[in-house]
Amino acid sequence: MMDDISTEGRDSVAGKDDIMKALQRWVTLLENDSTVAEQFEGFKKTFLIVVEDLDFSVQMIFDGTNKARLVEGSVSNPEMSLTIESDLLLGICNGEIDPMETFMMGDLKLSGNMADLQKLEVFMDLFDE
């Protein structure tokens, strides 16, 4: 069972370790859920996540074989990118915050092909039950 990462009651922003732990849950879902994995068959893209308040970037690299890996650091030309604050990212990962509402409020910025970005919705809805 995956650990829950809560943003409730935090006086400060989440740390890099919290971010990496939350994103690793996405990688694990891709590796362990065949329904999710099928959606990423042949998907060979880099998704850059920029966490502004931590001055931290991490790449989620999809290798085209229904797997992904996380690499700390930036890349100059990612196919997709998300710019967000740490508490919002953790809230989305935990299902505590609606990603669409966050986007509509302008609190997260996306770039890239919309069809590719829509594939990633499966991760953002992971704990939204």
C-alpha angles and dihedrals in degrees: 000000000000120000118246115238110208128203093188117117095008116149092188137036122279117267130241090257090056090051094049091047091051093048092047086062088062091051091048092050090053092050097044106036113070092194091057093041092055090059089060099046107139091003105143106171142124119235112196117203114197114195101199102193092051095042084230133136131189130183123218102204116198109203100199094251097089091269135105137190134200121235122183115230138046134286126209101230113023117176089227135016140187123197114195146140118263098244092051093049092052091046090053092046090052096045091245093114128045109235093206092053090047090051093047090051089054093243094125129040124209130191132180140057109337094220090054092047091050090059088063091060089087089069095047091052092047096112099020099116 
